[in-house]
Amino acid sequence: MNILKLLEELTQVNSPSGNESDIRSFISSEVSPYCDDVTVDAMGNIIAHKKGKGKKIMFAAHMDEIGIIVKSIDDKGFIRFSALGGLNVRNLVNLRVRFLNGTEGVIGAQEEAFKDKPALDKLFIDIGEKDKSEAEKKVNIGDAAVFEGGFSENNDIVISKALDNRAGCAIIIKALSEIKDNENDLYFVFTVQEEVGLRGAKTAAFSINPDIAVAVDVTDTGDTPDAPAMAVEMGKGAAIKVMDRSVICDPDVRVKMIETAKENKIPYQLEIMTDGGTDAGAIHLSRAGVKTGGISVPTRYIHSPSEMVSIGDIENCAKLVYNLAISEW
């Protein structure tokens, strides 16, 4: 499986939080040849099951991406919107958005947005229509859009929208495709609505009730000018999570990850992320608790249309997931 080609295909599917149907269809078709069964739960999570008699292990990667949702349209046809996921308001002005029906627009700002603290209520989307009635022929309340961001690759580096977290999806699809014999009872879960509160992971973990869980996602780096102090660098290997704002990872799981990386000569680094969280935050609190860890892809410019990763890091994360899946726990 060519993980670069897979990553490009994944990132260019437009599926913001709460609107995951297109990416769900794509991923379901990708994983079905490698599983005993693929189901979709009531929340919309994909649960790909590869049966085994050993420990029940859940690998999770969220398939939604950040976006916006229409909340009103004024008389002149300008669209006001709310966020689907965390947005850096300062960076939104003049960005292009694409609604799920194909309509394109540009984010503009009122003059006061540049004088005061930036806020979403000072921004609008212009789709080039002359009034409300014309705009409503293309866009309506509740319609969702994503940020335009094409896929580019230069040697080891990829730039694209939605690497958060189609990178994680690519990693567990790649690992799953290479598992031939497995003792462990494996669940590969592609979750919904992570960007708006880790919602899909909560219900999926409750349903599966795993012995061990690993969330695969992206993480910040500390290797750009003026970046906050963080011992994670792009190109230095898989990031094994110690903690973030949503979880302190299980020490036994973390040690197992480190030992597995060393045994298989997989480059790794340890991650402490002071802002944000991943599906691990919801999974580890499920039922009576789940021993949970995290694997992260070092990523620059997260939550922008120009996220940046190293393909080498993604491949090393996939190797780590594969070896954890076939390991004795």
HELIX and SHEET records of a PDB file:
HELIX    1   1 ILE A    3  THR A   11  1                                   9    
HELIX    2   2 SER A   21  VAL A   31  1                                  11    
HELIX    3   3 SER A   32  TYR A   34  5                                   3    
HELIX    4   4 VAL A   89  ASN A   91  5                                   3    
HELIX    5   5 GLU A  111  PHE A  114  5                                   4    
HELIX    6   6 LEU A  120  LYS A  122  5                                   3    
HELIX    7   7 LYS A  132  ALA A  135  1                                   4    
HELIX    8   8 LEU A  163  GLU A  178  1                                  16    
HELIX    9   9 ARG A  199  ILE A  208  1                                  10    
HELIX   10  10 PRO A  251  GLU A  263  1                                  13    
HELIX   11  11 ALA A  280  ILE A  283  1                                   4    
HELIX   12  12 ILE A  311  ILE A  326  1                                  16    
SHEET    1   A 8 ASP A  37  VAL A  40  0                                        
SHEET    2   A 8 ILE A  46  LYS A  50 -1                                        
SHEET    3   A 8 ASP A 185  THR A 191 -1                                        
SHEET    4   A 8 LYS A  56  HIS A  62  1                                        
SHEET    5   A 8 ILE A 212  THR A 219  1                                        
SHEET    6   A 8 LYS A 291  PRO A 298  1                                        
SHEET    7   A 8 ALA A 238  MET A 243 -1                                        
SHEET    8   A 8 TYR A 268  ILE A 272  1                                        
SHEET    1   B 6 ILE A  79  LEU A  84  0                                        
SHEET    2   B 6 GLY A  67  ILE A  73 -1                                        
SHEET    3   B 6 ALA A 144  PHE A 147 -1                                        
SHEET    4   B 6 ARG A  96  PHE A  99 -1                                        
SHEET    5   B 6 GLU A 104  ALA A 109 -1                                        
SHEET    6   B 6 LEU A 123  ASP A 126 -1                                        
SHEET    1   C 3 SER A 152  ASN A 154  0                                        
SHEET    2   C 3 ILE A 157  SER A 160 -1                                        
SHEET    3   C 3 GLU A 307  SER A 310 -1                                        
END                                                                             
